[in-house]
Amino acid sequence: MNKLMNKLMIALAIILLAGLAANQVLAQEAPQCGQEYTVQAGDWLSKIAEKYFGDPLAFQQIVDANNAQSDDQYPDIANPDLIEPGLLLCLPGGGAELDQMAEMAQDAPPGLSPSDLANATYPSEYVPAGSVTLAEGEFSEPAAPGSATNITVRMTRYLAYGELNGQPSAALVLVSDPGGSGTFYDLYVMVSQDGVPTSVATISLGDRVEINSIAIENNQIVVDMVQAGPDDPMCCPSQHVINTYELQGDQLVEVSSQPVEDDTTSDSSSSPELTGPVWAWQQTQMNNGDLFTPDDPGNYTVQFMTDGTMSAQADCNQVGGSYTVNDDSQMTITLGPSTLVACPEGSLGDQFTQNLSQANIYSFDGENLLIDLTFDSGTMTFSPQSSELAGTNWVVINYNNGQEAVVTPIDGTELTADFGEDGTLSGSAGCNNYTTGYTVDGSNITIDPPASTRMACAEPEGIMDQEQAYLAALPTAATYQITGNNLVMRTADGAMVANFERQ
């Protein structure tokens, strides 16, 4: 009888384990604590989730694990954005991603464990120094001195081990947000040199792509991903491909790209209208009569991705998160990582994020998006943001100096770009004014070599070199993307040309 009961218990356990999905919260019963963690100053849940689960969006697993405990040893988390130093958290054990990272750590070549890679140095075109050193998987610095915008680089969970050209290697993906509209994914090959993880080659995977998996097979790196197709806007990739890369000397080379003809790029739980544009907040009308209207809707935007993630600009702060919708148009938005800049007096940033977190039902009124709040308390109204370039004026945040580095303008100088309705581009190059022509076709742009006045400025030091580099960078632009009050122009191979802020 005891043996029979044991077999039944084992069979039941197998059935339960087989039902777990890689990104789901653990089980319906109270999740078991794999370990405990004491919150430190400067911690937030997404940072802890990134460290222990390899994914900042896994913070919801931590929330559910703590709220499911029946005793008072662990706190109930009512607001994931508010955790106090000293709190003892339950970190759920047995999650698929946690198990996967643990297995990788055991199988990793010396010097290339996930922990080693999360604290390694990587070349990066997105920072003036040309390289970043991660600390527990993340790097962050202001986009410019005194800027409220940060450049961030972080390690993702997409990591594979194997031999490349006869040497034990790690292939991994870093994601970089230089503070504009783009989110850029780069593939790195790392080897151990005297026990130190060292980058030997890197290649861009693209802007706002979606990575499904990565593997090292037959001396090649195979990346299953969704990238922007020929007619896709940069925000919304839809082309499922299997890309294969080879390490040739000190370069990663794409040797094949095979389209996958399937339906994996479509998400039946979200409408194309919802996941397409960047939505600019026009107002929130509360049912008690209160009306919240931003002075500049371009400072309050939200974008919904096909993979269930979302990003928002809440005035001077950037906010990440996730969302779910169903066939009845019910919606939940869970806000996650956020910058913590103190916005100017009169900002509606807190009101905007509070309203987003209360999302209940979405619908469309013509081209506008409406989000009804919980308890029928009010309605947020959004309009799709125009990507029209003509008639806009911009100031440079950072630009490519032609020496494989993206740099900020010299203090005391200003670089501008004014796109006229007549196809004329003009502005200040720091010392001289310039003018040229431009044409756009969808998200593609062509800029003619500019002509400028011929003054010579002696101060500040380096101003003429800066001017020459900026004017040389403009004609290399091949694509552009406007999101909120940011404009990013890139070359045909995805390199940054310039990042602008709307004037």
C-alpha positions, -999 to +999 in steps of 0.1 A: +000+000+000+028+024+009+046+017-024+014+023-043+009+057-025+045+066-032+041+059-069+009+080-070+027+109-053+056+107-078+032+106-107+013+136-094+045+156-089+056+148-125+022+160-139+024+192-119+060+200-130+052+193-166+025+219-165+048+247-156+057+272-183+090+289-184+077+324-177+047+316-155+044+322-118+051+290-098+021+269-093-013+277-078-003+267-043+020+289-022+054+290-040+082+275-021+111+299-011+143+288-028+162+314-008+157+345+012+170+380+004+172+411+025+164+443+006+194+467+004+194+505-001+190+512-038+172+479-046+141+476-066+122+444-074+132+443-111+168+446-102+165+417-078+146+397-104+173+404-130+200+392-106+183+360-095+161+351-125+179+367-154+149+388-163+137+421-148+101+413-157+102+382-134+097+406-104+060+395-105+072+360-094+087+376-063+055+396-055+034+365-059+057+343-037+057+368-009+019+375-010+012+337-011+030+330+022+005+324+050+028+335+079+041+370+087+078+362+081+076+377+046+058+410+038+028+413+015+038+435-014+010+458-024+030+481-046+060+465-065+075+500-069+078+505-031+101+482-011+120+493+020+156+484+029+157+457+055+126+437+043+132+400+042+119+386+008+110+351-003+127+343-036+108+315-053+128+283-060+124+259-089+116+285-116+125+273-151+148+303-157+165+300-123+171+263-130+184+270-164+209+297-151+220+273-123+226+245-149+246+270-171+267+280-141+276+244-135+285+237-172+302+270-179+339+271-188+362+286-162+359+324-162+326+324-182+299+317-157+268+338-158+281+357-127+315+363-145+298+376-176+274+398-155+305+417-142+326+418-174+337+446-197+322+449-232+329+472-261+299+495-267+292+522-293+265+537-271+288+553-246+315+580-251+341+558-234+336+530-260+332+503-234+310+494-204+317+473-173+286+457-160+279+454-123+256+425-115+244+425-152+238+463-156+255+495-165+240+530-163+253+566-168+238+600-178+234+605-215+250+639-211+264+658-181+234+669-160+209+650-182+179+634-167+182+607-194+204+577-188+223+553-211+217+518-198+232+485-209+222+452-194+229+415-198+199+394-210+191+358-202+200+348-237+233+329-232+249+298-248+281+279-243+301+259-268+333+258-289+340+283-315+372+278-336+383+252-311+381+275-281+355+273-252+333+303-257+301+320-245+277+337-268+253+362-252+231+392-259+233+426-243+205+452-247+213+489-247+190+519-243+210+551-252+182+573-240+163+578-273+136+558-289+156+527-298+164+496-278+194+479-294+204+442-291+240+431-297+255+396-299+289+391-282+314+363-282+333+360-249+364+338-241+383+334-209+418+349-209+437+341-177+403+336-160+389+369-171+359+370-196+371+389-226+351+401-257+366+389-290+338+399-314+303+416-315+276+423-340+244+442-339+211+422-340+190+452-345+167+478-329+137+465-308+141+429-321+126+400-301+150+372-292+135+337-289+167+316-283+204+314-288+226+283-293+262+274-304+260+245-329+286+232-353+310+260-347+283+286-354+260+308-333+223+303-341+198+330-331+161+325-333+146+360-334+119+383-347+133+413-366+118+442-386+106+431-420+109+453-452+076+471-445+077+471-407+081+502-386+111+500-363+087+497-333+070+466-344+091+437-358+072+409-374+097+388-395+106+355-378+141+344-388+168+320-379+201+339-382+234+321-382+268+337-374+304+326-376+335+339-358+359+349-386+391+362-370+380+390-347+347+396-364+312+380-362+298+375-396+262+367-405+264+337-429+227+330-433+192+344-425+163+320-430+127+333-427+104+311-407+069+308-422+047+304-392+023+322-370+047+327-340+050+364-347+013+370-342-003+375-308-039+365-307-043+382-274-035+417-287-047+437-316-024+452-342-038+486-335-027+483-299+008+471-305+016+493-335+021+530-327+035+550-298+005+564-280+007+600-267-015+608-237-041+635-243-060+634-211-076+614-183-112+623-175-122+611-141-158+603-134-157+626-103-151+656-127-113+658-124-095+663-157-058+658-161-043+672-194-005+672-201+010+704-214+031+683-239+016+649-248+049+640-263+064+637-228+038+611-218+037+581-241+032+544-239+041+516-264+029+480-262+051+453-277+040+421-292+058+400-266+037+414-238+061+441-226+054+478-225+075+509-221+064+544-212+078+579-209+063+596-178+076+631-183+113+630-173+113+592-164+113+560-184+092+531-172+092+495-182+066+468-175+043+442-189+007+440-199-020+414-207-052+416-228-079+391-236-106+387-263-130+408-242-106+438-244-098+435-207-064+449-199-039+448-170-007+468-169+020+459-144+046+487-142+082+476-135+116+492-137+116+530-137+142+558-136+138+580-105+145+615-117+128+643-099+106+660-125+099+697-126+070+712-105+037+707-123+047+673-138+019+648-143+043+619-143+030+603-111-006+608-122+001+592-156+018+561-142-010+557-115-036+558-142-017+532-163-016+509-134-054+511-131-060+500-167-091+478-170-106+478-205-092+492-238-111+503-269-107+525-299-125+557-309-115+563-345-077+564-344-076+572-307-070+546-279-092+547-249-083+529-216-110+527-190-098+526-154-108+501-127-141+506-109-152+527-139-133+556-123-122+573-154-109+571-190-074+578-204-073+591-240-043+585-263-036+595-299-011+578-322+020+598-324+029+613-357+062+602-372+062+631-396+096+646-398+089+677-419+083+708-399+101+696-368+131+711-349+156+692-329+187+696-307+214+670-305+218+649-274+247+628-287+261+619-321+286+596-338+320+613-340+333+590-368+357+573-345+334+544-334+321+564-305+288+582-297+296+614-278+278+643-263+283+679-276+310+700-260+297+721-230+287+755-242+278+744-278+246+734-294+240+713-325+206+715-341+186+701-370+155+718-385+136+698-411+117+721-434+084+714-451+102+720-484+128+693-480+155+716-466+175+706-435+193+734-417+207+742-383+237+751-362+268+729-363+282+746-332+301+774-348+287+777-383+252+774-397+246+747-423+220+738-449+213+708-471+184+688-486+167+657-473+141+631-485+122+605-466+104+573-477+086+557-448+112+553-421+141+557-445+159+590-449+185+604-473+205+636-464+227+654-489+262+666-480+256+699-461+271+732-470+280+757-442+292+792-435+330+795-430+336+811-397+365+798-375+358+795-338+386+791-314+366+783-283+356+761-267+384+738-275+375+712-301+345+730-315+357+729-351+365+691-349+330+686-334+315+705-363+333+686-389+323+652-373+286+662-370+283+674-405+301+643-418+277+621-398+245+635-412+248+621-448+254+586-434+218+585-420+196+558-436+167+554-412+150+575-386+125+569-357+105+595-338+092+585-303+078+611-281+102+640-280+131+619-293+145+614-328+171+588-336+189+585-369+209+554-378+231+542-407+220+514-430+239+488-408+222+501-376+250+523-362+240+554-344+242+587-364+226+611-339+201+612-311+180+643-309+155+660-285+126+680-298+130+718-294 
